[in-house]
Amino acid sequence: MQTYGDPNVSYAWYAANAGAVTNKSGRFISSHIAHTGLICFGAGANTLFELARYNPDLPMGSQGLVVLPHLAGIGLGGISNGVFTDTYQLLVVAILHLILSGVYGGGGMLHAFRYEEKLESYPATSRANKFKFDWNDPDRLTFILGHHLLFLAAGNIQFVEWAKWHGIYDSAAGVVRQVEYNLDLGMIWNHQFDFLSISSLEDIMGGHAFLAFFMSAGGIFHILTKNYGEYNSFKGADLLSAEFVLSTSLAGAAYTAFVAALWCASNTTIYPVDLYGDVLQFKLGVAPYWVDTDTSLAADAHTGRAWLTNVHFYIGFVYLQGHFWHGLRALGFDFRSIGKLFDNLETSQIKLD
């Protein structure tokens, strides 16, 4: 991370991760595992919370639910015409996530307290040593990136196969049906520009199937290849750092959050009206936001679509600011100079000739 030339820099309590994991690959892994545990706990706890509030006599979209519509969308809970008929399945999913959160938490503590804090401490021939990292080593980082892409590809494959063999919710028919992916490359290419209007589940699964192949190929490529030629300034030799990697990661997270917000606000194929409520209307006030168009809602009520869209948008906005912040620091900009500038303004004087 940017230290502005101070080799003995210290971090405040709220920036503890900067000192705890930046140059410690073993601790970096324990942090990842623990964060996964937090995500699992949040998913399980929110599922239980929404199950306790769910009313089958009311439209699901008008109840402000977020997790349950996602589970309905992948065909769980015996969903039929927007109503759950078997909530026991949802309870199983919730409890399973809570159990897994404990497993991940234990894994995080195991890597933090029992294993080496730096993977380079293991023998050079060990599998663990291969995942050590040097932030300014593109060959090491691309090797790790390749494995990340393979896991993302596996997630896409799982989703496509789930839709093919188990089925997902088709709002047009009001039932869960098996969906065979449509791997039409022309269709996939064209939908780069009008993806908000996709209305076919087969096309959506085809896009995920293509992503599975594309990410698998990218993962294998990054694992097997190394930097071509000299690693010079043109390729980022003076820029690549922990701060820069964090900046680009935040940019990617911001992009996906914005896409999710736009898609959720307007698309009714993946975000059906009977599960998430009516499409939203865009407003521009102090900041952009989306509002419900369903006039039957109570004055202080919101659809699940409104919650999802606005939360994704504002989280994406915060991520984008983090991208700029850490990107500028990676470029060498010292934000402390801003405070010094304002301090100088108070004492600056103009001398008249």
C-alpha positions in Angstrom: 0.0 0.0 0.0 1.1 3.6 -0.5 3.4 4.6 2.4 4.8 7.8 0.8 8.3 6.7 1.4 7.9 5.9 5.1 9.2 2.4 5.8 7.8 2.3 9.3 4.2 3.5 8.5 1.5 2.5 10.9 -2.3 2.2 10.2 -5.3 3.4 12.3 -7.6 0.7 13.8 -10.2 1.2 11.0 -7.5 0.4 8.4 -6.2 -2.6 10.1 -6.4 -4.9 7.1 -3.9 -2.7 5.3 -1.2 -3.7 7.7 -2.5 -7.2 8.5 -2.8 -8.7 5.1 -1.1 -6.5 2.5 2.2 -8.4 2.4 1.1 -11.6 4.2 -0.4 -14.0 1.7 -1.4 -16.5 4.4 -3.4 -13.9 6.3 -4.8 -12.7 3.0 -6.4 -16.2 2.5 -7.7 -16.3 6.1 -9.3 -12.9 5.5 -11.0 -14.2 2.3 -12.3 -17.2 4.1 -13.6 -15.2 7.0 -15.4 -12.7 4.7 -17.0 -15.7 2.9 -18.3 -16.8 6.4 -19.8 -13.3 6.9 -21.5 -13.5 3.6 -22.9 -16.9 4.3 -24.2 -15.8 7.7 -25.8 -12.7 6.2 -27.6 -14.8 3.5 -28.8 -17.4 6.0 -29.9 -14.8 8.6 -31.8 -12.7 6.0 -33.5 -15.8 4.6 -34.9 -16.6 8.1 -35.8 -13.0 8.7 -37.8 -12.8 5.4 -39.4 -16.2 6.0 -40.8 -14.9 9.3 -42.3 -11.9 7.5 -43.5 -13.7 4.3 -47.3 -13.6 3.7 -48.5 -15.9 0.9 -51.7 -14.0 0.7 -49.9 -10.8 -0.5 -47.9 -10.4 -3.8 -44.3 -11.2 -3.0 -43.1 -8.2 -4.9 -44.9 -5.8 -2.6 -43.5 -7.2 0.6 -40.0 -5.6 0.3 -38.3 -9.0 0.1 -34.9 -9.5 -1.4 -33.5 -13.0 -0.6 -36.7 -15.0 -1.1 -37.3 -13.7 -4.6 -33.8 -14.8 -5.6 -34.5 -18.3 -4.2 -37.8 -18.4 -6.0 -36.1 -17.4 -9.2 -33.8 -20.5 -9.1 -36.9 -22.6 -8.6 -36.8 -23.3 -4.8 -39.7 -23.3 -2.4 -42.1 -24.9 -4.7 -42.7 -21.6 -6.3 -45.9 -21.4 -8.5 -47.5 -18.2 -9.9 -45.4 -16.2 -7.5 -46.4 -18.1 -4.3 -44.3 -20.5 -2.3 -45.8 -23.9 -1.7 -42.9 -25.5 0.2 -41.1 -23.1 2.5 -39.3 -26.0 4.2 -36.8 -25.9 1.2 -36.1 -22.3 2.1 -35.6 -23.1 5.7 -33.0 -25.8 4.7 -31.2 -23.3 2.6 -31.1 -20.8 5.4 -29.8 -23.3 8.0 -27.3 -24.7 5.6 -25.8 -21.2 5.1 -25.6 -20.6 8.8 -23.8 -23.9 9.3 -21.4 -23.1 6.5 -20.7 -19.6 8.0 -19.4 -21.4 11.1 -17.3 -23.7 8.9 -15.8 -20.7 7.0 -15.3 -18.8 10.2 -13.4 -21.8 11.6 -11.3 -22.0 8.4 -10.5 -18.3 8.7 -9.2 -18.7 12.3 -7.3 -21.9 11.3 -5.4 -20.0 8.6 -4.9 -17.0 10.9 -3.7 -18.8 14.1 -2.3 -22.2 13.0 -0.8 -21.8 9.5 2.0 -19.6 8.3 1.2 -15.9 7.7 3.2 -15.9 4.5 2.8 -18.7 2.0 6.5 -18.3 0.9 7.4 -19.8 4.3 6.3 -23.2 2.9 8.7 -25.4 0.9 9.2 -24.2 -2.7 7.8 -27.4 -4.1 4.5 -27.2 -2.0 1.2 -26.2 -3.6 0.8 -23.4 -1.0 4.0 -21.8 -2.1 2.7 -21.4 -5.6 0.1 -18.9 -4.4 2.5 -16.5 -2.6 2.4 -13.1 -4.2 4.6 -10.2 -4.9 2.4 -7.2 -5.9 4.9 -6.1 -8.5 5.3 -9.5 -10.1 2.8 -9.9 -13.0 3.6 -13.5 -13.5 2.6 -14.4 -9.9 -0.5 -12.2 -10.0 -1.7 -13.6 -13.4 -1.3 -17.2 -12.0 -3.6 -16.3 -9.1 -6.0 -14.5 -11.4 -6.3 -17.6 -13.6 -7.5 -19.7 -10.6 -10.1 -17.0 -9.8 -11.4 -17.1 -13.3 -11.8 -20.9 -13.1 -13.9 -20.6 -10.0 -16.1 -18.0 -11.7 -16.4 -20.3 -14.6 -17.4 -23.2 -12.3 -20.2 -20.9 -10.8 -21.5 -20.2 -14.3 -21.4 -24.0 -15.2 -23.3 -24.8 -12.0 -26.0 -22.2 -12.8 -26.4 -23.4 -16.4 -26.6 -27.1 -15.3 -29.0 -26.3 -12.5 -31.4 -24.6 -15.0 -31.0 -27.5 -17.4 -31.7 -30.4 -15.0 -33.6 -28.8 -12.1 -35.2 -25.8 -13.7 -35.7 -22.1 -12.9 -38.8 -20.0 -12.5 -40.5 -18.9 -15.7 -42.7 -15.9 -14.8 -44.5 -16.1 -18.2 -45.8 -19.6 -17.4 -45.8 -19.2 -13.6 -44.0 -22.5 -13.1 -40.5 -23.9 -12.7 -39.3 -25.4 -15.9 -36.1 -26.8 -17.3 -34.2 -24.4 -19.5 -31.8 -25.5 -22.2 -29.2 -22.9 -23.0 -29.1 -21.2 -26.4 -25.4 -20.9 -27.3 -25.9 -18.6 -30.3 -22.8 -16.5 -30.5 -24.5 -13.9 -32.8 -27.3 -13.5 -30.2 -24.7 -13.2 -27.4 -22.7 -10.6 -29.3 -25.8 -8.5 -30.1 -27.1 -8.6 -26.5 -24.0 -6.7 -25.4 -25.8 -3.5 -26.3 -29.4 -4.3 -25.4 -29.0 -6.8 -22.5 -31.7 -4.8 -20.5 -34.3 -6.0 -22.9 -33.5 -9.8 -22.9 -36.8 -11.7 -22.6 -35.7 -15.3 -23.2 -34.5 -17.6 -20.4 -32.8 -19.7 -23.1 -30.8 -16.7 -24.2 -29.8 -15.8 -20.7 -28.6 -19.3 -20.0 -26.7 -19.2 -23.3 -24.9 -16.1 -22.1 -23.9 -17.8 -18.9 -22.7 -20.9 -20.9 -20.5 -18.6 -23.1 -19.1 -16.9 -20.0 -18.3 -20.3 -18.5 -16.3 -21.2 -21.6 -14.7 -17.7 -21.9 -13.6 -17.6 -18.2 -12.3 -21.2 -18.4 -10.2 -20.3 -21.4 -9.0 -17.1 -19.7 -8.2 -19.0 -16.5 -6.1 -21.6 -18.3 -4.4 -19.0 -20.3 -3.4 -16.9 -17.2 -2.2 -20.0 -15.3 0.0 -21.4 -18.1 1.4 -18.1 -19.5 3.9 -15.5 -18.2 4.6 -11.9 -19.1 5.9 -11.7 -22.7 9.2 -9.8 -23.1 10.6 -7.3 -20.6 8.3 -6.1 -17.9 8.7 -2.3 -18.5 7.0 0.9 -17.7 4.7 0.6 -20.7 3.3 -2.6 -19.1 2.9 -1.0 -15.7 6.2 -1.8 -14.0 6.0 1.5 -12.1 2.3 1.2 -11.3 1.5 -2.4 -10.3 1.1 -2.5 -6.5 -1.3 -3.7 -3.8 -3.0 -0.3 -4.0 -3.4 -0.5 -7.8 -4.8 -4.1 -7.6 -7.3 -2.9 -5.0 -8.3 0.1 -7.2 -9.0 -2.1 -10.2 -10.9 -4.6 -8.0 -13.1 -1.8 -6.7 -13.7 -0.6 -10.3 -14.9 -4.1 -11.3 -17.2 -4.3 -8.3 -18.6 -0.9 -9.1 -19.3 -1.9 -12.7 -21.1 -5.0 -11.7 -23.2 -3.1 -9.1 -24.2 -0.5 -11.7 -25.2 -3.2 -14.2 -27.2 -5.1 -11.5 -29.0 -1.9 -10.6 -29.9 -1.0 -14.2 -31.0 -4.6 -15.0 -33.1 -5.0 -11.8 -34.8 -1.6 -12.4 -36.1 -2.5 -15.8 -35.8 -6.2 -16.7 -38.7 -8.5 -15.9 -37.3 -11.8 -17.2 -34.7 -12.4 -14.5 -36.5 -10.0 -12.1 -40.1 -11.0 -12.6 -42.9 -8.6 -11.6 -44.6 -11.3 -9.5 -41.4 -11.7 -7.4 -39.9 -8.3 -7.3 -42.8 -5.8 -8.1 -43.3 -3.4 -11.0 -40.5 -1.8 -12.9 -39.1 1.4 -11.5 -39.0 5.0 -12.6 -35.7 6.9 -12.7 -35.5 10.1 -10.8 -32.7 12.7 -10.4 -32.5 14.7 -7.2 -29.5 15.4 -5.1 -28.4 12.0 -6.4 -29.9 9.6 -9.0 -32.4 7.2 -7.6 -35.3 4.9 -8.6 -38.8 5.0 -7.3 -41.7 2.5 -7.3 -44.5 2.9 -9.9 -46.9 0.6 -8.0 -49.6 3.0 -6.6 -51.1 0.3 -4.4 -48.1 0.3 -2.0 -48.4 1.9 1.4 -46.7 5.3 1.8 -43.7 3.9 3.6 -43.5 0.6 1.7 -41.1 -0.4 -1.1 -40.9 -3.3 -3.5 -38.0 -5.7 -3.4 -37.0 -4.3 -6.8 -36.6 -0.8 -5.3 -34.5 -2.1 -2.4 -32.2 -4.1 -4.7 -31.8 -1.4 -7.4 -31.1 1.5 -5.1 -28.8 -0.4 -2.7 -26.8 -1.8 -5.6 -26.5 1.6 -7.2 -25.3 3.4 -4.1 -22.9 0.6 -3.1 -21.5 0.8 -6.7 -21.1 4.6 -6.3 -19.1 4.1 -3.1 -17.0 1.5 -4.7 -16.3 3.9 -7.6 -15.0 6.5 -5.2 -12.8 3.9 -3.6 -11.5 3.1 -7.0 -10.5 6.7 -7.6 -9.1 7.1 -4.1 -6.8 4.0 -4.3 -6.0 4.6 -8.0 -4.7 8.1 -7.3 -2.7 6.8 -4.3 -1.2 4.1 -6.6 -0.2 6.9 -9.0 1.6 8.6 -6.1 -0.9 11.4 -5.2 -0.6 12.4 -1.6 -4.0 13.2 -0.2 -2.3 14.9 2.8 -1.4 17.7 0.5 -5.0 18.7 0.3 -5.1 19.4 4.0 -1.9 21.3 3.8 -3.3 23.4 1.0 -6.3 24.5 3.1 -3.9 25.2 6.0 -1.8 27.4 3.8 -4.9 29.3 2.6 -5.5 30.5 6.2 -2.0 32.0 6.5 -1.4 33.0 2.9 -1.0 36.7 2.2 -0.9 38.9 -0.9 1.6 41.7 -1.0 0.6 44.8 -3.1 3.4 46.5 -5.0 
